[in-house]
Amino acid sequence: MLGRVRSALESVGDFAAFAVRATYKGVRHPLKPRELVEQAYVIGWQTLPVVLFAGFFAGLSQTLFLESELDEYGAKMTVGRVLGVTTIRELGPLVVGLMLIGRVGAAFAAEIGSMKVNLQVEAIEALGQDAERKLASPRIWGMTLTALPLVLLTNLSVLVGGWVVSTVSNGMFWYQAQMAVYMRHVSSTLVKPFVFGWMISVIATWYGLRTEGGVRGVGRSVSGTVVTACVWLFIVNALVGIVMLAWMGV
């Protein structure tokens, strides 16, 4: 029992040290524009159709439910505002977070894990290069900086999906949706993408660089990345909400 606790604590310490080290290396040795552009293309541009598609249908289904419930209280006209608030504060960042985990985080873990078991990581280090700086830092900073525009576009996609099925007039729907765009709501959608992007990329690269055991090890790293990142996504989402509520009253 004590051995398991000690092993768990060592893993937590190793992860925390890696997170700080890999993030700082991207600042101490500034990333080249080409590195960031490559990551922005993989993380942002190639993921954009997925998050827009998911956001559209999330907004569509959410609006169908909200209208039926709000109509019972004679408040159906406010569906645009309710959808806007829930999207900006929670739905948009969570949709993007889950899509980044499934599409990009898993790919990071598989790619780096394959390099690890094929001794390519050791080859990089043998050439005198820092494997964490070369493999982890660009991905961490790339996802951290790319998550925000993805969330903003997903928020719009959710609202469009709701507008398509809403029985409220177009003018009323978008007028009510504009009522949700206040700093006390928008601040949440501006903070969470950076936190989620950083967290997901750190987890994925950490699992990738610690892959061992051949092909099965790569599979375990991918599975560990997806499960761990999904669990912590909801935990961190709640913690960020609590902190912002206590600190800013939003």
N, C-alpha and C positions, 0 to 999 in steps of 0.2 A: 504493500500500500504506500509506504513512504517512498519507495523507489518510483512509483508512478507519479506521485506528487512532485518529487524532485525533477523528474523528466519533464513534466508539464511546465514547471516553473522555468526550467532551462530553455524550453522551446519559446516561452513567452519572452524571456530576456533576449534570446537570439533574434526573435522577430522584431522586437522594439529597437535593438541596436542596428539591425539591417535597415529598418525603415528610416531611421535618422541618417544613417551613413549613406544610403543610396540616394536619398533626397538631397542631402547636403553636397554630394559629389557633383550633382547637376548644377549647383550654384558655384562651387569652388572652381570647377573646371567647366565654364559655360558651354552649353550645348551649341553645336553649330546649327545655323538656320536650316540646313538641309536635313539634319536629324529630326528637328521638330516638324518640318513639312512632311517628311515621310510618315511620321507617327500620326500627324493630323489627318493624312489621307487614309491611312488604315483604320484609325479609330473613329474619325469623324465622317468623312465622305462615304466610306463603304458601309458604315453603320446607319447613316441617315435614313435610307429607305425603310430599314427595319423599324426604327423608333417612330417614324412618321406613320407607318402602317399600324403598328401596335397602338399608338396614341389615338389615331382616328377611331378605331373600333372600341377603344376604352371609353372615349367620349360619347360615342354613339350609345353604347349599352348603359353608361351611367346616366345619360339624359333620359332615356326611356324609363328608367327606374325613378329618377328624381321627379319627373313630371307627374307620374301617377301618384306619388306620395304627396307632393306639394299641392296637387289639385284638391286633395281631400280637405286641406286647410285654406283653400281659396288663394293660394300663393303661387300658382303656376307661373305667373308672369315673372317671378324672380328666379326662374330656373337658370338663366344665363349667369346671374351673379353667384348663385350657389355652386354651379359648375366651375366658374372662374376661380372662386376661392379654393375649392378642393383641388383643382388642377394646379394652381400656382404654388400652393403650400405643400401638397403631398403627392398627388397623382403623377404630375410631370416628372419630378425628380426620381420617384420610385420606378416608373416605367423605364426611364433611361438607365437607371442603375441596374435593373434586372437585365436589360438588353446588353449592356456593357459586360456584365458578368458572363452571360451565356455565349456571346459572340466574340468578345475581345479578350476577356480575362482567361477563358479556357484556352484560347489560341496562344496567348502569351505563355501560359504554363506548359502547353504541349510543345511549343517551339523551343523554349529554353530548356525544358526537360529533355527533349530529344538531343539537343546539343550537349547536355550534361552527360547523358549515358553513352554518347558517341565520342566522349573525350574532347569535344571541340572547345568546351569551356576551359579545360586544362591547357589546351593548345594556345588559347588566347593569353592565358596567364604566363605560359612559357615564353611567349614573345615579348613579355614585359608590359603587357597592357592590363588594365584593371577591368576584370570581367563585370563587376557590378556597375562601373561607370559606362561601359560599352553596351551592356545588355539591359540593365535595370533602369538606370537614370533616364535615358530618353523615353522609355515607355511610361515611367511614372510621371514625368513632367508633361509628356504628350497627352496622356489621358486627363491629367489634372486641368490642363488648360483647354481641352477640347470639350469637356463635359458641359460647360455652361452654354455654348451655342446650341448644343444638341437638346438641352432641356428647354431653352427658349422656343426653339422650333417645334418641339414636341408639345409644349403648352398650347401653341397655336393650332397644332393638328388636333388636339383633344377638343378644343373649342369648335373647330370646323366640323368635326364628327358630331358634336352635340347639336350644332346649328342645322345640320342636314336633316335630322329626324325630329327636331323640335316643332311643336305645333304653335308656338308663340310667333308673333310677327317678327320679321327680320330686324326691323328697327329696334323693337323692344328687347330682343335677345341680345343684340350687340351693345345696346345702351346699358343693360344690366351687367353684361360681362365687363364693360369698362369700369363699372362701380367696384369691381374686385381689384383693380390695379391701384392699390395704395401701398405705400412703403411698408406698412406693417404686415402686408401679405407678400409683397415682392421681395423683401429682404430674405425671406425663407428660400425662395427659388434662386437667389443670388449666392447664398452661402452653401447650400447643400451640394450643388454640383462639384464644387472644388473639393469638399470633404469626401464625397462618394468616389470621385475619380481618383483621388490620391489613395484612398483606402483599397479600392479594388485592384489598382495596378500594383501596389505594394504586396498585397496578398498573392497575386498571380505570379509576380516575379520571384517572390520568396519561395513559393512552392516549386517553381521551375528550377531555381538554382540549387535546391536541396533534393532533387530527384535522384533516386538510386534504385537499382534492381531491374535495369533493362526496360523492355517495352511495358511490362506490368507496372513498373515504377512510374512511367509516364502517365499511364491511366490513373494511378492513384493520385498523382499530382493534380491532374485535371479535375478529378472528382473532388479532391480536397479543396481546390480553389473555388469551385462552384458552390459547394455546401458551406464552407466557411464564409465566403463573401456574401452569400445570400442571408445567412443568419446575422452577420454583423451589419449588413445593410439596414435591416429593420431595427436593430439595437441602436445603431448610430443615428438613424432617422429620428427615433424617439428621444435620444439624448440631445440632439441638436434642437429639436422642438422645445424640450424642457428648458434648456439653457437660454434660448432666445426669448421664451416666455418670461423667465425670471429676470433676465438682464434688460431686455428691451420692451417687454410687455406686449410682444406680438405673437 
